[in-house]
Amino acid sequence: MERRKLVTIILALLASLPVMAGFSYAEEEETAPYSLFQSPQAAFFIENTDEVLILDVRSETAYKRAHLENAVHIYLHDDDFIREISRLDSSRPILVYDSLSPPTRWTFPVLRNAGFTQIIYMRDGFTGWRRNGLPVEQGTTVETFDFSARGVNRGR
């Protein structure tokens, strides 16, 4: 009886691994038009997929501080976001990341309209990537916000 319980638990855990790992089977399930990967799976995907386009939609300051190697930067809230996305090669799979969570609500319609068919979002964002100790490209300059130019007294 104990062995049967153990086998049932192991099978249940094995069946839930893809979900726990952040995989989405978009091609098999038409309800999911994009895939969600945790950062370790995203790293594996980048390493093992030809010509992945990596898109960083964080602020310019965050991008300059550090980003994934070979990432293209287009700030999500930039006025030219749609135009810049349309310039990308939509025949390539695209991996999109923000700081903390996938920006699906704002970017998915734009990417789909630009012709992208294989869209992957990093579920845990750049923060998860760093937390997992994955490699980043460090920036050389970081722009700082000048509070004095805005008339803000920081009490110094």
Summary of the structure (lengths in Angstrom):
residues: 156
radius of gyration: 19.3
end to end distance: 70.9
largest distance: 73.2
contacts: 393
relative contact order: 0.17
helix: 40%
strand: 13%
